[in-house]
């Protein structure tokens, strides 16, 4: 089973969309909405692609838009079966 850590999530967010000005990707950001962190749906789709490549977990686009925070994303990936 994959184990996507919060640090992995933040690394993937930075790779997909940088770190928006005024945003600190630390543990305090785990429960902050992606929109409030400055990440849009395109950045999350890129993160999803990177998760599939690195962790072997494929996420449906309609699920990705329902995952509102980094914590929700991490928990969903870690609860998904590797293909």
Protein Blocks (a to p, Z undefined) as FASTA:
>chain_A
ZZddfklmmmmmmmmnopaehiacdfklmmgcfklnopafklmmmmmmmmmmmnopacdf
klmmmmmbfklmmmmmmmpccZZ
